[in-house]
Amino acid sequence: MSAKEDPAAPAFWDTRFRQKRTPWDAAATPPELERYLAQESGGGQVLIPGCGSAYEARTFAEKGYEVAAIDFSMAAVERAGAILGALRDIVIFGDFFSYDFCDRRFDIVYERAFLASLPRTMWPDFARRVGELLRPEGRLIGFFVYGEQQGGPPFCLKKGELFRLLGDKFERSAEAVVTTSVPVFEGKERWEVWTRMRSQTRNHGVQPTPASGRG
C-alpha cells in the first residue's frame, strides 16, 4: 500500500484536503458542541487532535479556552490557518501520537472524525495517548461514529467497543444521538462525554447502543 492509499499516512489526507475531497467537513462548529460550551464556565486547556479545518478551535478560544489544535497533514494545517486567520498560531503541524507537549496537560480533548479516520489497529494507541494527555477528571468529549461497515475510513465503532477501548481510566458521563451530522456520518454519530477517573476502577454503566443504522 502506498502512502497516498494509507489513512495512517499524512499523504493520504494531504491529497484529500488539496483536492477538496472532505465529506466529513461540516464547515462550522457542530450545534452539539455549541450547546455543551454554553453550559460551561469556560477556561482551561483544550486539545483538538486531527483538527482538520479546525472550525471548533475558534469556538473554544472565543469561550476563553487555551487551545492546541494538531494535525500531521500539512494541507490540513494550511486550511485551518486560512480559516482561523489571527488565531492560526494555535494550530500545530505534528503527530498527535508523538508530539512533545512537554508538561502540558489538558482539561478537554475534543474528538470529531479523528478516531474514525484511524485504522482500528491504532485505536488502543489513541486511548492510551488521550489518557496520558488529560489531567485527572479531564474530559474526552465529542462525536463517535458507530456502524457495522467493514474497512474505512470512516472506521466505525461496534456496540460496547468504546467501553472496552477506554478501559478502566474513563467513565461515560453523557451521551446523545446526533441529528445534525453531515451525510457521510448520518445515523452513525453519537455525542459522548467521557471523564478520566482518578481511580482505576470503572463504573460499569449501561453500554452504548449505536445510533440506527474529521472537523
BELURTA-V164686 format. One record per residue. N is the residue number from 1. PHI is phi in radians with two decimals (none if undefined). Layout:
N&PHI  N&PHI
This chain:
1&none  2&-1.36  3&-1.05  4&-1.27  5&-1.88  6&-1.86  7&-1.15  8&-1.49  9&-1.92  10&-1.00  11&-1.05  12&-1.02  13&-1.43  14&-0.97  15&-1.05  16&-1.19  17&-1.19  18&-1.24  19&-1.59  20&1.01  21&-1.75  22&-2.27  23&-1.15  24&-1.42  25&-1.36  26&-1.46  27&1.10  28&-3.01  29&-1.31  30&-1.08  31&-1.01  32&-1.08  33&-1.24  34&-1.00  35&-1.17  36&-1.06  37&-1.21  38&-1.14  39&-1.65  40&-1.75  41&-1.38  42&1.49  43&1.56  44&1.92  45&-1.79  46&-2.14  47&-2.05  48&-2.06  49&-1.39  50&0.99  51&-1.22  52&0.99  53&-1.27  54&1.11  55&-1.00  56&-1.18  57&-1.05  58&-1.11  59&-1.06  60&-1.05  61&-1.07  62&-1.19  63&-1.56  64&1.68  65&-1.51  66&-1.58  67&-2.02  68&-2.13  69&-1.98  70&-2.26  71&-2.63  72&-1.63  73&-1.66  74&-1.10  75&-1.09  76&-1.17  77&-1.09  78&-1.12  79&-1.09  80&-1.06  81&-1.07  82&-1.14  83&-1.30  84&-1.46  85&1.04  86&-1.09  87&-1.65  88&-1.03  89&-1.21  90&-1.39  91&-1.60  92&-1.90  93&-1.52  94&-3.12  95&-1.71  96&-0.87  97&-1.39  98&-2.22  99&-1.14  100&-1.55  101&-1.50  102&0.99  103&-1.67  104&-1.23  105&-2.17  106&-1.93  107&-1.48  108&-2.40  109&-1.94  110&-1.78  111&-1.97  112&-2.66  113&1.27  114&-1.38  115&-1.01  116&-1.21  117&-1.53  118&-1.61  119&-0.95  120&-1.02  121&-1.13  122&-1.62  123&-1.09  124&-1.05  125&-1.17  126&-1.06  127&-1.07  128&-1.12  129&-1.19  130&-1.06  131&-1.07  132&-1.22  133&-1.56  134&-1.50  135&-1.25  136&-0.97  137&1.23  138&-1.25  139&-2.19  140&-1.69  141&-2.19  142&2.44  143&-1.99  144&-2.13  145&-1.76  146&-2.00  147&2.99  148&-1.85  149&-1.15  150&-1.64  151&1.29  152&2.73  153&-1.34  154&-1.31  155&-1.63  156&-1.69  157&-1.29  158&-1.72  159&-0.95  160&1.41  161&-1.21  162&-1.19  163&-1.05  164&-1.19  165&-1.18  166&-1.40  167&1.05  168&-1.66  169&-1.67  170&-2.31  171&-2.31  172&-1.43  173&-1.93  174&-2.82  175&-2.76  176&-2.78  177&-1.20  178&-1.67  179&-1.96  180&-2.06  181&-1.16  182&-1.20  183&-0.91  184&-1.13  185&-1.93  186&-1.03  187&1.37  188&-2.07  189&-1.52  190&-2.26  191&-1.48  192&-2.42  193&-2.18  194&-2.09  195&-1.87  196&-1.32  197&-1.40  198&-1.24  199&-1.54  200&-1.86  201&-1.81  202&-1.27  203&-1.52  204&-1.36  205&-1.59  206&-1.28  207&-1.32  208&-1.22  209&-1.83  210&-1.01  211&-1.03  212&-1.02  213&1.67  214&none  215&-0.96
